[in-house]
Amino acid sequence: MRDDRYLIAGKGVFKEEFVTCGGIPLAEVDFRTMESKQQPGLFLAGEVMDIDGITGGFNFQAAWTTGWLAGTHVGQDGSLI
């Protein structure tokens, strides 16, 4: 949707904020390459997977690490180049 407006009424108490959870089950991901076990050639990163945690860096680190792994391995077999 575009041009929607939302009223901000406040925020939660520090350390009670959580980032998105849900998504692709971790058992369906090869963590060496971040490739989907269900859909070969599909590389995953960040919160598209079922990763969650309290704010303060955990989710940033997960996104950076999984993004680096996926980016490093995508196309390594030459099929995407």
PyMOL Python script that loads the backbone (N, CA, C, O; Angstrom):
from pymol import cmd

cmd.read_pdbstr("""\
ATOM      1  N   MET A   1       0.846  -1.182   0.000  1.00  0.00           N
ATOM      2  CA  MET A   1       0.000   0.000   0.000  1.00  0.00           C
ATOM      3  C   MET A   1       0.886   1.238   0.000  1.00  0.00           C
ATOM      4  O   MET A   1       2.017   1.216   0.485  1.00  0.00           O
ATOM      5  N   ARG A   2       0.355   2.295  -0.544  1.00  0.00           N
ATOM      6  CA  ARG A   2       1.119   3.533  -0.606  1.00  0.00           C
ATOM      7  C   ARG A   2       0.351   4.627   0.096  1.00  0.00           C
ATOM      8  O   ARG A   2      -0.876   4.595   0.183  1.00  0.00           O
ATOM      9  N   ASP A   3       1.085   5.581   0.585  1.00  0.00           N
ATOM     10  CA  ASP A   3       0.515   6.767   1.213  1.00  0.00           C
ATOM     11  C   ASP A   3      -0.348   6.462   2.429  1.00  0.00           C
ATOM     12  O   ASP A   3      -1.262   7.221   2.751  1.00  0.00           O
ATOM     13  N   ASP A   4      -0.061   5.344   3.109  1.00  0.00           N
ATOM     14  CA  ASP A   4      -0.770   5.047   4.352  1.00  0.00           C
ATOM     15  C   ASP A   4      -0.148   5.844   5.485  1.00  0.00           C
ATOM     16  O   ASP A   4       1.031   6.193   5.430  1.00  0.00           O
ATOM     17  N   ARG A   5      -0.923   6.127   6.492  1.00  0.00           N
ATOM     18  CA  ARG A   5      -0.422   6.824   7.678  1.00  0.00           C
ATOM     19  C   ARG A   5      -0.751   5.987   8.895  1.00  0.00           C
ATOM     20  O   ARG A   5      -1.838   5.420   9.004  1.00  0.00           O
ATOM     21  N   TYR A   6       0.200   5.918   9.806  1.00  0.00           N
ATOM     22  CA  TYR A   6       0.037   5.119  11.006  1.00  0.00           C
ATOM     23  C   TYR A   6       0.405   5.969  12.214  1.00  0.00           C
ATOM     24  O   TYR A   6       1.404   6.689  12.186  1.00  0.00           O
ATOM     25  N   LEU A   7      -0.377   5.892  13.250  1.00  0.00           N
ATOM     26  CA  LEU A   7      -0.122   6.629  14.479  1.00  0.00           C
ATOM     27  C   LEU A   7       0.821   5.818  15.354  1.00  0.00           C
ATOM     28  O   LEU A   7       0.559   4.651  15.645  1.00  0.00           O
ATOM     29  N   ILE A   8       1.906   6.430  15.767  1.00  0.00           N
ATOM     30  CA  ILE A   8       2.846   5.788  16.679  1.00  0.00           C
ATOM     31  C   ILE A   8       2.442   6.182  18.091  1.00  0.00           C
ATOM     32  O   ILE A   8       2.396   7.366  18.426  1.00  0.00           O
ATOM     33  N   ALA A   9       2.152   5.186  18.914  1.00  0.00           N
ATOM     34  CA  ALA A   9       1.670   5.459  20.267  1.00  0.00           C
ATOM     35  C   ALA A   9       2.745   5.246  21.325  1.00  0.00           C
ATOM     36  O   ALA A   9       2.505   5.528  22.499  1.00  0.00           O
ATOM     37  N   GLY A  10       3.900   4.765  20.952  1.00  0.00           N
ATOM     38  CA  GLY A  10       4.955   4.532  21.929  1.00  0.00           C
ATOM     39  C   GLY A  10       5.787   3.338  21.515  1.00  0.00           C
ATOM     40  O   GLY A  10       5.665   2.846  20.393  1.00  0.00           O
ATOM     41  N   LYS A  11       6.615   2.880  22.402  1.00  0.00           N
ATOM     42  CA  LYS A  11       7.446   1.711  22.121  1.00  0.00           C
ATOM     43  C   LYS A  11       7.485   0.826  23.348  1.00  0.00           C
ATOM     44  O   LYS A  11       7.109   1.236  24.447  1.00  0.00           O
ATOM     45  N   GLY A  12       7.943  -0.383  23.142  1.00  0.00           N
ATOM     46  CA  GLY A  12       8.030  -1.330  24.253  1.00  0.00           C
ATOM     47  C   GLY A  12       9.167  -0.984  25.187  1.00  0.00           C
ATOM     48  O   GLY A  12       9.998  -0.123  24.898  1.00  0.00           O
ATOM     49  N   VAL A  13       9.185  -1.664  26.297  1.00  0.00           N
ATOM     50  CA  VAL A  13      10.258  -1.509  27.277  1.00  0.00           C
ATOM     51  C   VAL A  13      11.536  -2.097  26.686  1.00  0.00           C
ATOM     52  O   VAL A  13      11.494  -3.130  26.018  1.00  0.00           O
ATOM     53  N   PHE A  14      12.656  -1.452  26.926  1.00  0.00           N
ATOM     54  CA  PHE A  14      13.934  -1.923  26.407  1.00  0.00           C
ATOM     55  C   PHE A  14      14.122  -3.405  26.696  1.00  0.00           C
ATOM     56  O   PHE A  14      13.800  -3.878  27.786  1.00  0.00           O
ATOM     57  N   LYS A  15      14.633  -4.119  25.735  1.00  0.00           N
ATOM     58  CA  LYS A  15      14.901  -5.556  25.771  1.00  0.00           C
ATOM     59  C   LYS A  15      13.644  -6.401  25.595  1.00  0.00           C
ATOM     60  O   LYS A  15      13.710  -7.624  25.722  1.00  0.00           O
ATOM     61  N   GLU A  16      12.513  -5.787  25.308  1.00  0.00           N
ATOM     62  CA  GLU A  16      11.314  -6.565  25.023  1.00  0.00           C
ATOM     63  C   GLU A  16      10.975  -6.538  23.541  1.00  0.00           C
ATOM     64  O   GLU A  16      10.022  -7.191  23.113  1.00  0.00           O
ATOM     65  N   GLU A  17      11.748  -5.786  22.744  1.00  0.00           N
ATOM     66  CA  GLU A  17      11.480  -5.712  21.326  1.00  0.00           C
ATOM     67  C   GLU A  17      12.030  -6.963  20.653  1.00  0.00           C
ATOM     68  O   GLU A  17      13.147  -7.392  20.941  1.00  0.00           O
ATOM     69  N   PHE A  18      11.257  -7.531  19.775  1.00  0.00           N
ATOM     70  CA  PHE A  18      11.696  -8.686  19.009  1.00  0.00           C
ATOM     71  C   PHE A  18      11.565  -8.386  17.536  1.00  0.00           C
ATOM     72  O   PHE A  18      10.701  -7.616  17.118  1.00  0.00           O
ATOM     73  N   VAL A  19      12.419  -8.992  16.762  1.00  0.00           N
ATOM     74  CA  VAL A  19      12.403  -8.820  15.325  1.00  0.00           C
ATOM     75  C   VAL A  19      11.668 -10.019  14.735  1.00  0.00           C
ATOM     76  O   VAL A  19      11.449 -11.017  15.422  1.00  0.00           O
ATOM     77  N   THR A  20      11.296  -9.923  13.492  1.00  0.00           N
ATOM     78  CA  THR A  20      10.501 -10.944  12.816  1.00  0.00           C
ATOM     79  C   THR A  20      10.989 -12.356  13.095  1.00  0.00           C
ATOM     80  O   THR A  20      12.188 -12.631  13.071  1.00  0.00           O
ATOM     81  N   CYS A  21      10.056 -13.231  13.356  1.00  0.00           N
ATOM     82  CA  CYS A  21      10.364 -14.659  13.414  1.00  0.00           C
ATOM     83  C   CYS A  21       9.422 -15.350  12.444  1.00  0.00           C
ATOM     84  O   CYS A  21       8.433 -14.768  11.999  1.00  0.00           O
ATOM     85  N   GLY A  22       9.730 -16.567  12.128  1.00  0.00           N
ATOM     86  CA  GLY A  22       8.955 -17.268  11.109  1.00  0.00           C
ATOM     87  C   GLY A  22       9.733 -17.262   9.818  1.00  0.00           C
ATOM     88  O   GLY A  22      10.783 -16.628   9.718  1.00  0.00           O
ATOM     89  N   GLY A  23       9.234 -17.949   8.856  1.00  0.00           N
ATOM     90  CA  GLY A  23       9.926 -18.033   7.584  1.00  0.00           C
ATOM     91  C   GLY A  23      10.387 -19.441   7.321  1.00  0.00           C
ATOM     92  O   GLY A  23       9.814 -20.400   7.837  1.00  0.00           O
ATOM     93  N   ILE A  24      11.412 -19.566   6.526  1.00  0.00           N
ATOM     94  CA  ILE A  24      11.901 -20.876   6.108  1.00  0.00           C
ATOM     95  C   ILE A  24      12.548 -21.581   7.297  1.00  0.00           C
ATOM     96  O   ILE A  24      13.430 -21.020   7.947  1.00  0.00           O
ATOM     97  N   PRO A  25      12.112 -22.816   7.585  1.00  0.00           N
ATOM     98  CA  PRO A  25      12.701 -23.562   8.709  1.00  0.00           C
ATOM     99  C   PRO A  25      14.203 -23.761   8.510  1.00  0.00           C
ATOM    100  O   PRO A  25      14.661 -24.028   7.399  1.00  0.00           O
ATOM    101  N   LEU A  26      14.950 -23.630   9.580  1.00  0.00           N
ATOM    102  CA  LEU A  26      16.406 -23.735   9.508  1.00  0.00           C
ATOM    103  C   LEU A  26      16.868 -25.111   9.049  1.00  0.00           C
ATOM    104  O   LEU A  26      17.937 -25.236   8.452  1.00  0.00           O
ATOM    105  N   ALA A  27      16.080 -26.138   9.317  1.00  0.00           N
ATOM    106  CA  ALA A  27      16.440 -27.491   8.878  1.00  0.00           C
ATOM    107  C   ALA A  27      16.448 -27.621   7.359  1.00  0.00           C
ATOM    108  O   ALA A  27      17.010 -28.575   6.823  1.00  0.00           O
ATOM    109  N   GLU A  28      15.834 -26.676   6.667  1.00  0.00           N
ATOM    110  CA  GLU A  28      15.771 -26.709   5.204  1.00  0.00           C
ATOM    111  C   GLU A  28      16.882 -25.900   4.537  1.00  0.00           C
ATOM    112  O   GLU A  28      16.833 -25.652   3.333  1.00  0.00           O
ATOM    113  N   VAL A  29      17.893 -25.485   5.325  1.00  0.00           N
ATOM    114  CA  VAL A  29      18.969 -24.642   4.803  1.00  0.00           C
ATOM    115  C   VAL A  29      20.321 -25.316   5.029  1.00  0.00           C
ATOM    116  O   VAL A  29      20.608 -25.797   6.125  1.00  0.00           O
ATOM    117  N   ASP A  30      21.148 -25.348   3.981  1.00  0.00           N
ATOM    118  CA  ASP A  30      22.520 -25.826   4.115  1.00  0.00           C
ATOM    119  C   ASP A  30      23.353 -24.641   4.605  1.00  0.00           C
ATOM    120  O   ASP A  30      23.628 -23.717   3.840  1.00  0.00           O
ATOM    121  N   PHE A  31      23.754 -24.666   5.873  1.00  0.00           N
ATOM    122  CA  PHE A  31      24.437 -23.517   6.467  1.00  0.00           C
ATOM    123  C   PHE A  31      25.872 -23.334   5.980  1.00  0.00           C
ATOM    124  O   PHE A  31      26.493 -22.314   6.279  1.00  0.00           O
ATOM    125  N   ARG A  32      26.405 -24.289   5.246  1.00  0.00           N
ATOM    126  CA  ARG A  32      27.734 -24.090   4.654  1.00  0.00           C
ATOM    127  C   ARG A  32      27.663 -23.110   3.493  1.00  0.00           C
ATOM    128  O   ARG A  32      28.608 -22.362   3.242  1.00  0.00           O
ATOM    129  N   THR A  33      26.519 -23.119   2.773  1.00  0.00           N
ATOM    130  CA  THR A  33      26.378 -22.301   1.571  1.00  0.00           C
ATOM    131  C   THR A  33      25.166 -21.376   1.606  1.00  0.00           C
ATOM    132  O   THR A  33      25.079 -20.454   0.795  1.00  0.00           O
ATOM    133  N   MET A  34      24.238 -21.598   2.516  1.00  0.00           N
ATOM    134  CA  MET A  34      22.952 -20.896   2.628  1.00  0.00           C
ATOM    135  C   MET A  34      22.009 -21.266   1.484  1.00  0.00           C
ATOM    136  O   MET A  34      21.077 -20.518   1.188  1.00  0.00           O
ATOM    137  N   GLU A  35      22.239 -22.402   0.843  1.00  0.00           N
ATOM    138  CA  GLU A  35      21.361 -22.855  -0.227  1.00  0.00           C
ATOM    139  C   GLU A  35      20.184 -23.627   0.355  1.00  0.00           C
ATOM    140  O   GLU A  35      20.336 -24.383   1.314  1.00  0.00           O
ATOM    141  N   SER A  36      19.024 -23.429  -0.229  1.00  0.00           N
ATOM    142  CA  SER A  36      17.827 -24.150   0.176  1.00  0.00           C
ATOM    143  C   SER A  36      17.993 -25.631  -0.140  1.00  0.00           C
ATOM    144  O   SER A  36      18.437 -25.986  -1.232  1.00  0.00           O
ATOM    145  N   LYS A  37      17.641 -26.494   0.802  1.00  0.00           N
ATOM    146  CA  LYS A  37      17.658 -27.929   0.559  1.00  0.00           C
ATOM    147  C   LYS A  37      16.430 -28.345  -0.251  1.00  0.00           C
ATOM    148  O   LYS A  37      16.437 -29.383  -0.913  1.00  0.00           O
ATOM    149  N   GLN A  38      15.384 -27.534  -0.194  1.00  0.00           N
ATOM    150  CA  GLN A  38      14.145 -27.836  -0.901  1.00  0.00           C
ATOM    151  C   GLN A  38      14.159 -27.336  -2.342  1.00  0.00           C
ATOM    152  O   GLN A  38      13.517 -27.922  -3.214  1.00  0.00           O
ATOM    153  N   GLN A  39      14.894 -26.249  -2.590  1.00  0.00           N
ATOM    154  CA  GLN A  39      14.930 -25.620  -3.918  1.00  0.00           C
ATOM    155  C   GLN A  39      16.383 -25.308  -4.279  1.00  0.00           C
ATOM    156  O   GLN A  39      16.843 -24.187  -4.062  1.00  0.00           O
ATOM    157  N   PRO A  40      17.104 -26.277  -4.824  1.00  0.00           N
ATOM    158  CA  PRO A  40      18.502 -26.045  -5.190  1.00  0.00           C
ATOM    159  C   PRO A  40      18.634 -24.823  -6.108  1.00  0.00           C
ATOM    160  O   PRO A  40      17.808 -24.598  -6.993  1.00  0.00           O
ATOM    161  N   GLY A  41      19.682 -24.051  -5.875  1.00  0.00           N
ATOM    162  CA  GLY A  41      19.910 -22.834  -6.649  1.00  0.00           C
ATOM    163  C   GLY A  41      19.305 -21.601  -6.004  1.00  0.00           C
ATOM    164  O   GLY A  41      19.526 -20.483  -6.470  1.00  0.00           O
ATOM    165  N   LEU A  42      18.537 -21.797  -4.928  1.00  0.00           N
ATOM    166  CA  LEU A  42      17.950 -20.680  -4.182  1.00  0.00           C
ATOM    167  C   LEU A  42      18.782 -20.480  -2.921  1.00  0.00           C
ATOM    168  O   LEU A  42      18.878 -21.381  -2.088  1.00  0.00           O
ATOM    169  N   PHE A  43      19.383 -19.300  -2.780  1.00  0.00           N
ATOM    170  CA  PHE A  43      20.228 -19.002  -1.633  1.00  0.00           C
ATOM    171  C   PHE A  43      19.489 -18.027  -0.720  1.00  0.00           C
ATOM    172  O   PHE A  43      18.837 -17.097  -1.196  1.00  0.00           O
ATOM    173  N   LEU A  44      19.590 -18.239   0.575  1.00  0.00           N
ATOM    174  CA  LEU A  44      18.783 -17.528   1.558  1.00  0.00           C
ATOM    175  C   LEU A  44      19.664 -16.737   2.520  1.00  0.00           C
ATOM    176  O   LEU A  44      20.806 -17.113   2.785  1.00  0.00           O
ATOM    177  N   ALA A  45      19.120 -15.642   3.035  1.00  0.00           N
ATOM    178  CA  ALA A  45      19.871 -14.840   4.000  1.00  0.00           C
ATOM    179  C   ALA A  45      18.904 -14.089   4.902  1.00  0.00           C
ATOM    180  O   ALA A  45      17.771 -13.795   4.520  1.00  0.00           O
ATOM    181  N   GLY A  46      19.371 -13.785   6.101  1.00  0.00           N
ATOM    182  CA  GLY A  46      18.634 -12.917   7.013  1.00  0.00           C
ATOM    183  C   GLY A  46      17.313 -13.475   7.490  1.00  0.00           C
ATOM    184  O   GLY A  46      17.162 -14.678   7.705  1.00  0.00           O
ATOM    185  N   GLU A  47      16.358 -12.573   7.650  1.00  0.00           N
ATOM    186  CA  GLU A  47      15.094 -12.923   8.280  1.00  0.00           C
ATOM    187  C   GLU A  47      14.095 -13.612   7.362  1.00  0.00           C
ATOM    188  O   GLU A  47      12.945 -13.821   7.746  1.00  0.00           O
ATOM    189  N   VAL A  48      14.525 -13.968   6.145  1.00  0.00           N
ATOM    190  CA  VAL A  48      13.670 -14.801   5.306  1.00  0.00           C
ATOM    191  C   VAL A  48      13.596 -16.204   5.930  1.00  0.00           C
ATOM    192  O   VAL A  48      12.702 -16.993   5.624  1.00  0.00           O
ATOM    193  N   MET A  49      14.568 -16.488   6.815  1.00  0.00           N
ATOM    194  CA  MET A  49      14.589 -17.756   7.543  1.00  0.00           C
ATOM    195  C   MET A  49      13.977 -17.560   8.928  1.00  0.00           C
ATOM    196  O   MET A  49      13.759 -16.433   9.373  1.00  0.00           O
ATOM    197  N   ASP A  50      13.710 -18.661   9.590  1.00  0.00           N
ATOM    198  CA  ASP A  50      13.105 -18.626  10.920  1.00  0.00           C
ATOM    199  C   ASP A  50      14.178 -18.307  11.961  1.00  0.00           C
ATOM    200  O   ASP A  50      14.591 -19.170  12.735  1.00  0.00           O
ATOM    201  N   ILE A  51      14.616 -17.049  11.960  1.00  0.00           N
ATOM    202  CA  ILE A  51      15.619 -16.561  12.910  1.00  0.00           C
ATOM    203  C   ILE A  51      15.007 -15.398  13.671  1.00  0.00           C
ATOM    204  O   ILE A  51      14.436 -14.494  13.062  1.00  0.00           O
ATOM    205  N   ASP A  52      15.117 -15.410  14.971  1.00  0.00           N
ATOM    206  CA  ASP A  52      14.637 -14.268  15.746  1.00  0.00           C
ATOM    207  C   ASP A  52      15.478 -14.120  17.008  1.00  0.00           C
ATOM    208  O   ASP A  52      16.169 -15.050  17.423  1.00  0.00           O
ATOM    209  N   GLY A  53      15.409 -12.956  17.600  1.00  0.00           N
ATOM    210  CA  GLY A  53      16.145 -12.694  18.821  1.00  0.00           C
ATOM    211  C   GLY A  53      15.844 -11.298  19.312  1.00  0.00           C
ATOM    212  O   GLY A  53      15.229 -10.500  18.604  1.00  0.00           O
ATOM    213  N   ILE A  54      16.270 -11.005  20.506  1.00  0.00           N
ATOM    214  CA  ILE A  54      16.044  -9.662  21.021  1.00  0.00           C
ATOM    215  C   ILE A  54      16.926  -8.674  20.275  1.00  0.00           C
ATOM    216  O   ILE A  54      17.936  -9.059  19.686  1.00  0.00           O
ATOM    217  N   THR A  55      16.552  -7.425  20.298  1.00  0.00           N
ATOM    218  CA  THR A  55      17.341  -6.411  19.610  1.00  0.00           C
ATOM    219  C   THR A  55      18.706  -6.270  20.279  1.00  0.00           C
ATOM    220  O   THR A  55      18.908  -6.700  21.415  1.00  0.00           O
ATOM    221  N   GLY A  56      19.610  -5.674  19.566  1.00  0.00           N
ATOM    222  CA  GLY A  56      20.922  -5.448  20.148  1.00  0.00           C
ATOM    223  C   GLY A  56      22.056  -6.054  19.345  1.00  0.00           C
ATOM    224  O   GLY A  56      23.194  -6.086  19.814  1.00  0.00           O
ATOM    225  N   GLY A  57      21.768  -6.534  18.148  1.00  0.00           N
ATOM    226  CA  GLY A  57      22.854  -6.996  17.302  1.00  0.00           C
ATOM    227  C   GLY A  57      22.733  -8.403  16.783  1.00  0.00           C
ATOM    228  O   GLY A  57      23.321  -8.716  15.748  1.00  0.00           O
ATOM    229  N   PHE A  58      21.995  -9.274  17.456  1.00  0.00           N
ATOM    230  CA  PHE A  58      21.905 -10.670  17.028  1.00  0.00           C
ATOM    231  C   PHE A  58      21.396 -10.764  15.595  1.00  0.00           C
ATOM    232  O   PHE A  58      22.008 -11.438  14.766  1.00  0.00           O
ATOM    233  N   ASN A  59      20.293 -10.104  15.296  1.00  0.00           N
ATOM    234  CA  ASN A  59      19.702 -10.207  13.969  1.00  0.00           C
ATOM    235  C   ASN A  59      20.569  -9.521  12.914  1.00  0.00           C
ATOM    236  O   ASN A  59      20.631  -9.988  11.777  1.00  0.00           O
ATOM    237  N   PHE A  60      21.235  -8.428  13.266  1.00  0.00           N
ATOM    238  CA  PHE A  60      22.159  -7.805  12.323  1.00  0.00           C
ATOM    239  C   PHE A  60      23.274  -8.780  11.967  1.00  0.00           C
ATOM    240  O   PHE A  60      23.585  -8.971  10.791  1.00  0.00           O
ATOM    241  N   GLN A  61      23.868  -9.392  12.971  1.00  0.00           N
ATOM    242  CA  GLN A  61      24.968 -10.326  12.723  1.00  0.00           C
ATOM    243  C   GLN A  61      24.500 -11.509  11.893  1.00  0.00           C
ATOM    244  O   GLN A  61      25.212 -11.947  10.990  1.00  0.00           O
ATOM    245  N   ALA A  62      23.321 -12.030  12.182  1.00  0.00           N
ATOM    246  CA  ALA A  62      22.778 -13.147  11.398  1.00  0.00           C
ATOM    247  C   ALA A  62      22.584 -12.727   9.947  1.00  0.00           C
ATOM    248  O   ALA A  62      22.903 -13.492   9.037  1.00  0.00           O
ATOM    249  N   ALA A  63      22.069 -11.529   9.719  1.00  0.00           N
ATOM    250  CA  ALA A  63      21.854 -11.047   8.357  1.00  0.00           C
ATOM    251  C   ALA A  63      23.178 -10.864   7.623  1.00  0.00           C
ATOM    252  O   ALA A  63      23.306 -11.271   6.468  1.00  0.00           O
ATOM    253  N   TRP A  64      24.167 -10.252   8.284  1.00  0.00           N
ATOM    254  CA  TRP A  64      25.465 -10.023   7.641  1.00  0.00           C
ATOM    255  C   TRP A  64      26.159 -11.345   7.322  1.00  0.00           C
ATOM    256  O   TRP A  64      26.690 -11.519   6.224  1.00  0.00           O
ATOM    257  N   THR A  65      26.157 -12.262   8.261  1.00  0.00           N
ATOM    258  CA  THR A  65      26.857 -13.532   8.078  1.00  0.00           C
ATOM    259  C   THR A  65      26.190 -14.384   7.010  1.00  0.00           C
ATOM    260  O   THR A  65      26.863 -14.898   6.116  1.00  0.00           O
ATOM    261  N   THR A  66      24.867 -14.540   7.095  1.00  0.00           N
ATOM    262  CA  THR A  66      24.177 -15.365   6.103  1.00  0.00           C
ATOM    263  C   THR A  66      24.217 -14.710   4.722  1.00  0.00           C
ATOM    264  O   THR A  66      24.294 -15.409   3.711  1.00  0.00           O
ATOM    265  N   GLY A  67      24.166 -13.391   4.668  1.00  0.00           N
ATOM    266  CA  GLY A  67      24.283 -12.687   3.393  1.00  0.00           C
ATOM    267  C   GLY A  67      25.641 -12.904   2.755  1.00  0.00           C
ATOM    268  O   GLY A  67      25.738 -13.106   1.545  1.00  0.00           O
ATOM    269  N   TRP A  68      26.691 -12.862   3.564  1.00  0.00           N
ATOM    270  CA  TRP A  68      28.045 -13.094   3.056  1.00  0.00           C
ATOM    271  C   TRP A  68      28.180 -14.529   2.548  1.00  0.00           C
ATOM    272  O   TRP A  68      28.723 -14.765   1.469  1.00  0.00           O
ATOM    273  N   LEU A  69      27.679 -15.486   3.336  1.00  0.00           N
ATOM    274  CA  LEU A  69      27.765 -16.887   2.919  1.00  0.00           C
ATOM    275  C   LEU A  69      26.998 -17.125   1.626  1.00  0.00           C
ATOM    276  O   LEU A  69      27.522 -17.750   0.704  1.00  0.00           O
ATOM    277  N   ALA A  70      25.776 -16.640   1.546  1.00  0.00           N
ATOM    278  CA  ALA A  70      24.969 -16.820   0.337  1.00  0.00           C
ATOM    279  C   ALA A  70      25.638 -16.156  -0.861  1.00  0.00           C
ATOM    280  O   ALA A  70      25.723 -16.760  -1.931  1.00  0.00           O
ATOM    281  N   GLY A  71      26.110 -14.934  -0.701  1.00  0.00           N
ATOM    282  CA  GLY A  71      26.751 -14.211  -1.792  1.00  0.00           C
ATOM    283  C   GLY A  71      28.030 -14.861  -2.254  1.00  0.00           C
ATOM    284  O   GLY A  71      28.364 -14.816  -3.438  1.00  0.00           O
ATOM    285  N   THR A  72      28.746 -15.463  -1.337  1.00  0.00           N
ATOM    286  CA  THR A  72      30.001 -16.133  -1.659  1.00  0.00           C
ATOM    287  C   THR A  72      29.745 -17.400  -2.482  1.00  0.00           C
ATOM    288  O   THR A  72      30.541 -17.748  -3.354  1.00  0.00           O
ATOM    289  N   HIS A  73      28.645 -18.081  -2.206  1.00  0.00           N
ATOM    290  CA  HIS A  73      28.400 -19.380  -2.834  1.00  0.00           C
ATOM    291  C   HIS A  73      27.465 -19.350  -4.040  1.00  0.00           C
ATOM    292  O   HIS A  73      27.463 -20.293  -4.831  1.00  0.00           O
ATOM    293  N   VAL A  74      26.688 -18.314  -4.196  1.00  0.00           N
ATOM    294  CA  VAL A  74      25.754 -18.275  -5.320  1.00  0.00           C
ATOM    295  C   VAL A  74      26.529 -18.297  -6.638  1.00  0.00           C
ATOM    296  O   VAL A  74      27.471 -17.528  -6.824  1.00  0.00           O
ATOM    297  N   GLY A  75      26.134 -19.166  -7.530  1.00  0.00           N
ATOM    298  CA  GLY A  75      26.773 -19.251  -8.836  1.00  0.00           C
ATOM    299  C   GLY A  75      28.123 -19.933  -8.867  1.00  0.00           C
ATOM    300  O   GLY A  75      28.778 -19.939  -9.909  1.00  0.00           O
ATOM    301  N   GLN A  76      28.562 -20.507  -7.758  1.00  0.00           N
ATOM    302  CA  GLN A  76      29.884 -21.138  -7.735  1.00  0.00           C
ATOM    303  C   GLN A  76      29.997 -22.284  -8.730  1.00  0.00           C
ATOM    304  O   GLN A  76      31.076 -22.547  -9.261  1.00  0.00           O
ATOM    305  N   ASP A  77      28.892 -22.961  -8.982  1.00  0.00           N
ATOM    306  CA  ASP A  77      28.957 -24.072  -9.924  1.00  0.00           C
ATOM    307  C   ASP A  77      28.850 -23.601 -11.377  1.00  0.00           C
ATOM    308  O   ASP A  77      28.897 -24.407 -12.307  1.00  0.00           O
ATOM    309  N   GLY A  78      28.706 -22.272 -11.558  1.00  0.00           N
ATOM    310  CA  GLY A  78      28.660 -21.706 -12.901  1.00  0.00           C
ATOM    311  C   GLY A  78      27.273 -21.660 -13.520  1.00  0.00           C
ATOM    312  O   GLY A  78      27.095 -21.101 -14.603  1.00  0.00           O
ATOM    313  N   SER A  79      26.281 -22.248 -12.839  1.00  0.00           N
ATOM    314  CA  SER A  79      24.946 -22.341 -13.434  1.00  0.00           C
ATOM    315  C   SER A  79      24.223 -21.000 -13.496  1.00  0.00           C
ATOM    316  O   SER A  79      23.312 -20.829 -14.306  1.00  0.00           O
ATOM    317  N   LEU A  80      24.616 -20.047 -12.655  1.00  0.00           N
ATOM    318  CA  LEU A  80      23.927 -18.767 -12.636  1.00  0.00           C
ATOM    319  C   LEU A  80      24.704 -17.678 -13.360  1.00  0.00           C
ATOM    320  O   LEU A  80      24.243 -16.539 -13.440  1.00  0.00           O
ATOM    321  N   ILE A  81      25.860 -18.009 -13.880  1.00  0.00           N
ATOM    322  CA  ILE A  81      26.709 -17.005 -14.535  1.00  0.00           C
ATOM    323  C   ILE A  81      26.543 -17.083 -16.036  1.00  0.00           C
ATOM    324  O   ILE A  81      27.173 -16.319 -16.767  1.00  0.00           O
TER     325      ILE A  81
END
""", "prot")
cmd.dss("prot")
cmd.show_as("cartoon", "prot")
cmd.util.cbc("prot")
cmd.orient("prot")
